[in-house]
Amino acid sequence: MLFLFGVRTSVLKEDYLKNTTCPHCKSKDSIKLIVKGNYFHFFWIPILPLNKTITAECDHCRRHFKKKEFTEDMEHSKNVLLRVSPAKRPLWQGCGCLVLTVLFTIVMSLSLYGVYTRSKDTKEKTIIQDPNYNMLISDFKTLNDKTLVTENDSISGLLRNCINNEIVSGITTKNIAYFSKSKGEKLLILLKIKDIKNITPKYRKDILDVIEDCLKQTQLNTTFKKHYIGIEGRWNTVLVRTPTEENVTGRFADKKLLLPFYNEQDQ
């Protein structure tokens, strides 16, 4: 297979040097500065920009000057010219490198996503075998299936009235969806707060404290000794607290921590 690659050159800037005299023919202001940019290409597609070269040429005598041959006046005029109007390299000279970077990023992202998906599928298949997990997911879906501004159980109604008074800023309390379920001395409380993003993650755990305080105010804590609380954001579970564990970073929480609520032997 034939591969065509190498280094090519393009002119980046041409302009006359002011207040200069040609060292060869002594003509005034006839010297043109030429700045060229080199780039590596593959099948004539620019891949990587390389070095720049600076030369000069006299329009009168056609004498060519390398940078090391510049007189003091030529060097000074060159510096002034490039400081006022730099010889910028065009974006297309590095477009191939950008394309390769994007393609590499896409391939790596797809590979990592594939690994993550396979790992997640394996874990979920293991979890789905647990009937408690299916019940938990069903209870979380209840928050999506009903209108956010209403509740269909008395415990949720009590919590809503209390939470409305306790939370005074950050979120719209009337848009919080509630769900509760009890099993003996255990109480499951699920909330969906779509605008929880308005609260800084490190302060979101305060919502769990508000719920605990409301359980005390309504004396529900005397009936239910063990509390399992899960807070959903718009897309994911953000807070979880159980009698033994919690995820309270306010970003992502493991809802599986709530599974012990469904265990019959723990009632």
C-alpha positions as CSV (number, residue, x, y, z in Angstrom):
1,M,0.0,0.0,0.0
2,L,1.3,3.4,-1.0
3,F,1.5,6.1,1.7
4,L,2.1,9.7,0.6
5,F,3.3,11.9,3.5
6,G,5.8,14.6,4.1
7,V,6.3,18.3,4.9
8,R,4.7,21.1,2.9
9,T,5.0,24.9,3.2
10,S,2.5,27.7,2.8
11,V,3.1,31.5,3.0
12,L,1.7,33.0,6.2
13,K,2.6,36.6,5.6
14,E,4.2,39.0,3.0
15,D,4.8,42.6,3.7
16,Y,7.4,45.3,3.0
17,L,9.9,46.3,5.6
18,K,9.9,50.1,6.3
19,N,12.9,52.3,6.6
20,T,15.3,49.7,5.2
21,T,18.0,49.6,2.5
22,C,18.9,46.6,0.5
23,P,22.4,45.5,1.5
24,H,23.0,44.4,-2.1
25,C,21.6,47.0,-4.4
26,K,21.1,49.9,-1.9
27,S,17.5,50.5,-3.0
28,K,15.2,52.0,-0.4
29,D,12.1,50.2,1.1
30,S,12.2,47.5,-1.5
31,I,12.6,44.5,0.8
32,K,9.7,42.2,1.3
33,L,9.4,40.1,4.5
34,I,8.2,36.5,3.8
35,V,7.0,34.3,6.6
36,K,6.2,30.7,5.8
37,G,4.7,27.9,7.9
38,N,5.7,24.3,7.5
39,Y,3.3,21.5,8.3
40,F,3.3,17.7,8.1
41,H,0.7,16.2,5.7
42,F,-0.6,12.7,5.0
43,F,-2.1,12.2,1.6
44,W,-1.9,16.0,1.3
45,I,-4.2,16.4,4.3
46,P,-2.6,18.8,6.9
47,I,-2.0,16.9,10.1
48,L,0.5,18.8,12.3
49,P,1.8,22.4,12.1
50,L,5.6,22.5,12.3
51,N,8.1,25.4,12.4
52,K,8.0,28.8,10.8
53,T,10.7,30.2,8.5
54,I,11.4,34.0,8.0
55,T,13.2,35.3,4.9
56,A,13.3,38.5,2.8
57,E,13.6,39.4,-0.8
58,C,14.4,42.6,-2.6
59,D,11.9,43.6,-5.3
60,H,14.6,45.6,-7.1
61,C,17.5,43.2,-7.4
62,R,15.7,39.9,-6.5
63,R,18.3,39.1,-3.9
64,H,17.1,36.6,-1.3
65,F,18.1,37.0,2.3
66,K,18.0,34.4,5.0
67,K,17.1,35.5,8.6
68,K,20.7,35.3,9.7
69,E,21.6,37.7,6.8
70,F,19.3,40.5,8.0
71,T,20.9,43.8,8.7
72,E,20.2,45.7,11.9
73,D,17.6,47.9,10.2
74,M,15.9,44.8,8.6
75,E,15.8,43.0,11.9
76,H,14.3,46.0,13.7
77,S,11.7,46.6,11.0
78,K,10.8,42.9,11.0
79,N,10.3,42.9,14.8
80,V,8.0,46.0,14.6
81,L,6.0,44.6,11.7
82,L,5.4,41.2,13.4
83,R,4.6,42.8,16.7
84,V,1.9,45.0,15.1
85,S,0.6,42.3,12.7
86,P,1.7,38.8,13.7
87,A,2.0,36.0,11.1
88,K,-0.8,33.8,12.3
89,R,-0.9,30.2,11.3
90,P,-4.3,29.2,9.7
91,L,-6.4,26.7,11.4
92,W,-6.5,24.4,8.4
93,Q,-2.8,23.5,9.0
94,G,-3.7,21.6,12.1
95,C,-7.2,20.4,11.0
96,G,-5.9,16.8,10.5
97,C,-4.6,16.7,14.1
98,L,-7.9,18.0,15.4
99,V,-9.8,15.4,13.4
100,L,-7.6,12.6,14.7
101,T,-8.0,13.9,18.2
102,V,-11.8,14.0,17.9
103,L,-11.8,10.5,16.3
104,F,-9.6,9.1,19.1
105,T,-11.8,10.7,21.7
106,I,-14.9,9.2,20.1
107,V,-13.4,5.8,19.9
108,M,-12.1,5.9,23.5
109,S,-15.5,7.2,24.7
110,L,-17.4,4.5,23.0
111,S,-15.0,1.9,24.3
112,L,-15.3,3.2,27.9
113,Y,-19.1,3.4,27.5
114,G,-19.2,-0.2,26.3
115,V,-17.2,-1.4,29.3
116,Y,-19.4,0.6,31.6
117,T,-22.6,-0.6,30.0
118,R,-21.5,-4.3,30.2
119,S,-20.5,-3.8,33.8
120,K,-23.7,-2.1,34.6
121,D,-25.8,-4.7,32.8
122,T,-24.0,-7.5,34.7
123,K,-24.8,-5.7,38.0
124,E,-28.4,-5.0,37.1
125,K,-29.0,-8.6,36.0
126,T,-27.8,-9.7,39.4
127,I,-30.0,-7.1,41.2
128,I,-33.1,-7.8,39.1
129,Q,-33.1,-11.3,40.4
130,D,-33.9,-9.8,43.8
131,P,-37.7,-9.3,44.0
132,N,-37.1,-6.5,46.6
133,Y,-35.3,-4.5,43.9
134,N,-38.3,-4.7,41.6
135,M,-40.6,-3.5,44.3
136,L,-38.2,-0.6,45.1
137,I,-38.2,0.4,41.4
138,S,-41.9,0.2,41.3
139,D,-42.3,2.5,44.3
140,F,-39.9,5.0,42.7
141,K,-41.9,4.9,39.5
142,T,-44.9,5.9,41.5
143,L,-43.3,9.4,41.9
144,N,-43.3,9.7,38.2
145,D,-46.8,8.3,37.6
146,K,-48.7,10.8,39.7
147,T,-49.0,14.6,39.7
148,L,-46.2,16.3,41.6
149,V,-48.5,18.5,43.6
150,T,-50.6,15.8,45.2
151,E,-50.2,12.8,47.5
152,N,-52.3,9.7,48.0
153,D,-51.3,8.7,51.5
154,S,-51.8,10.3,54.9
155,I,-48.1,10.1,55.9
156,S,-47.1,12.0,52.8
157,G,-49.7,14.6,53.6
158,L,-48.4,15.1,57.1
159,L,-44.8,15.4,55.7
160,R,-45.8,17.8,53.0
161,N,-47.4,20.2,55.4
162,C,-44.4,20.1,57.7
163,I,-41.8,20.3,54.9
164,N,-43.6,23.3,53.3
165,N,-43.0,25.2,56.6
166,E,-39.4,24.0,57.2
167,I,-38.0,24.6,53.7
168,V,-38.1,28.3,53.0
169,S,-35.8,28.8,50.0
170,G,-34.0,27.0,47.2
171,I,-36.8,24.7,45.9
172,T,-40.5,25.0,45.1
173,T,-42.1,22.9,47.8
174,K,-45.4,22.6,46.0
175,N,-43.7,20.7,43.2
176,I,-42.3,17.9,45.4
177,A,-43.8,14.5,44.8
178,Y,-44.3,12.2,47.9
179,F,-44.6,8.5,48.5
180,S,-44.6,6.5,51.7
181,K,-45.0,2.9,52.7
182,S,-44.8,1.2,56.1
183,K,-43.9,-2.4,57.2
184,G,-44.2,-2.9,60.9
185,E,-41.8,-0.5,62.6
186,K,-40.2,0.5,59.2
187,L,-41.2,3.5,57.2
188,L,-40.1,4.1,53.6
189,I,-40.3,7.8,52.4
190,L,-39.6,8.7,48.8
191,L,-39.5,12.2,47.4
192,K,-39.0,13.6,43.9
193,I,-37.6,17.1,43.7
194,K,-37.1,18.1,40.1
195,D,-35.5,21.5,40.9
196,I,-33.1,20.2,43.5
197,K,-30.3,21.4,41.2
198,N,-31.0,24.9,42.7
199,I,-29.5,23.7,45.9
200,T,-25.7,23.3,46.1
201,P,-24.9,19.5,46.5
202,K,-23.2,19.9,49.8
203,Y,-26.3,21.5,51.3
204,R,-28.8,19.0,49.9
205,K,-28.4,16.6,52.8
206,D,-30.2,19.2,54.9
207,I,-33.4,18.0,53.3
208,L,-32.9,14.6,55.0
209,D,-32.5,16.4,58.3
210,V,-35.8,18.3,57.6
211,I,-37.6,15.1,57.0
212,E,-36.3,13.5,60.2
213,D,-37.4,16.7,62.1
214,C,-40.8,16.5,60.5
215,L,-41.1,12.8,61.6
216,K,-40.5,14.0,65.2
217,Q,-42.9,16.9,64.9
218,T,-45.7,14.6,63.7
219,Q,-44.7,11.9,66.2
220,L,-44.4,9.4,63.4
221,N,-41.0,8.5,64.8
222,T,-42.7,6.9,67.8
223,T,-44.7,4.6,65.5
224,F,-41.9,3.9,63.1
225,K,-38.5,3.3,64.6
226,K,-36.6,2.7,61.3
227,H,-36.6,5.2,58.6
228,Y,-35.6,4.6,54.9
229,I,-35.5,7.9,53.0
230,G,-34.7,8.3,49.2
231,I,-34.6,11.6,47.4
232,E,-34.9,11.7,43.6
233,G,-33.7,14.6,41.5
234,R,-34.8,15.1,37.9
235,W,-32.9,12.2,36.5
236,N,-31.3,10.2,39.3
237,T,-31.3,9.4,43.1
238,V,-29.4,12.1,44.9
239,L,-29.8,11.3,48.6
240,V,-30.4,8.1,50.6
241,R,-30.5,7.5,54.3
242,T,-31.3,4.3,56.2
243,P,-30.9,3.3,59.8
244,T,-27.5,1.9,59.1
245,E,-26.1,3.6,55.9
246,E,-26.4,6.8,53.9
247,N,-25.3,8.5,50.6
248,V,-25.4,12.2,51.3
249,T,-23.0,13.8,48.8
250,G,-26.0,15.3,47.0
251,R,-25.0,14.2,43.5
252,F,-25.5,10.4,43.1
253,A,-26.8,8.0,45.7
254,D,-27.2,4.2,45.6
255,K,-30.9,3.5,45.9
256,K,-30.1,-0.2,46.6
257,L,-29.3,0.9,50.2
258,L,-33.1,1.0,50.6
259,L,-33.6,-2.7,49.9
260,P,-33.5,-3.8,53.5
261,F,-36.9,-2.1,54.0
262,Y,-38.5,-4.8,52.0
263,N,-37.0,-7.7,54.0
264,E,-39.8,-9.6,55.9
265,Q,-37.5,-10.8,58.7
266,D,-36.5,-7.3,59.7
267,Q,-40.1,-6.2,60.6
